[in-house]
Amino acid sequence: MSDNCCDAFQSAVADYLIRHRSVIDILTKYQESNAKVNRAFAKAVTECGCVEINATRQNPPSQVAYSDLKQYMSSHISGQLCEQCREVISNELGHNLFYIVALCNLLNLNVNEIMHQEYKTVTTLGVFHLT
């Protein structure tokens, strides 16, 4: 693999995506891969039990500064993924990335440039990025 993992991965996806080259195929395979990520996490909770979800209302103190808010927010996850669940979820996320990159290839978008631009946006706007 070259120095730039994103470029190397994008090139490999371009070389190995043969059957699902239609944008419709790629979009539906991407959606399917999203569902498989969600299902793998759900199985980690409901079948394996290595992680638990305890979702409650986020309730930070009323006078907390926005910059300190992160320390009062919960992911609602407790526990750690076991090795088997970690492997399954990691594989499903890899497939998800494959179809994201396949879509980028069809649209002549460079994944590395997208990630670099998003990095610049996040680091420039900080906590205001997604508001």
Buried (B, 14 or more C-beta within 10 A) or exposed (E): EEEEEBBEBBBEBEEEBEEBEEEEBBBEBBEEBBEBBEEBBEBBBEEBEBBEBEEEEEEBEEEEEEEEEEEEEEEEBEEEBBEEBBEBBEEBBEBBBBBBBBBBBBEEEBBBEBEEEEEEEEEEEEEEEEE
